Amino acid sequence: MHDDLARFLRDELGHAPDAAAGPWHVRGPVWLWQGSDGAPAKGSWYFLTIDGETAAAIRAHATNAAAWGSVYVEATIGGTTWRTSLFPSKQAGGWLLPLKAAVRKAEKIGEGAVVEATLALA
């Protein structure tokens, strides 16, 4: 189903059709957030960017918006599954999936590692 149609139906009917509503599989490099000075701050977060068709599909089907336009998801990388929020990113044209330290440690993920994640709306 086209994402614009799903978004229209969600807005008009109060829910999106089940087709193409996830789970979604994404793959990409992990990156470390840099401060305004271009250097990572102590305790900086690591992210995976979700863009393109997957980002549009999540936007079309998300009915669980939270603070700052974030969306609750259940994410899985390798054998680790956790609940978190995707944060909207104008720069990426999609979403940012934060990778907390426990996930990175369990899955041996470092900056620049290419990971595969499965996302489902929570």
CORBELTA-V318997 format. One record per pair of residues at least 12 apart in sequence whose ideal C-beta (glycine too) atoms are under 7 Angstrom apart, sorted by sequence separation. I is the first residue (numbers start at 1). J is the second residue. If there is no record, write none. Layout:
{{I,J} {I,J}}
This chain:
{{32,44} {33,45} {73,85} {58,71} {72,85} {73,86} {6,20} {32,46} {33,47} {71,85} {84,98} {31,46} {70,85} {71,86} {1,17} {30,46} {31,47} {70,86} {70,87} {1,19} {30,48} {1,20} {66,85} {68,87} {69,88} {28,48} {97,117} {28,49} {82,103} {26,48} {75,97} {80,103} {26,50} {77,103} {80,106} {80,107} {26,54} {58,86} {78,107} {24,54} {77,107} {24,57} {24,58} {50,86} {20,57} {58,95} {55,93} {77,115} {22,61} {55,94} {83,122} {21,61} {55,95} {77,117} {51,92} {76,117} {51,93} {52,94} {75,117} {76,118} {49,92} {51,94} {16,60} {50,94} {75,119} {16,61} {49,94} {50,95} {73,119} {74,120} {16,63} {49,96} {50,97} {73,120} {15,63} {73,121} {74,122} {47,96} {48,97} {73,122} {10,60} {47,97} {71,121} {72,122} {10,61} {47,98} {48,99} {47,99} {3,56} {7,60} {10,63} {45,98} {46,99} {3,57} {6,60} {6,61} {3,60} {64,121} {46,104} {62,121} {61,121} {46,111} {48,115} {30,99} {48,117} {30,109} {32,111} {31,111} {30,111} {30,112} {29,112} {30,113} {29,113} {29,114} {30,115} {28,114} {27,114} {27,116} {25,116} {26,117} {25,118} {26,119} {23,118} {24,119} {23,119} {22,119} {23,120} {22,120} {22,121}}
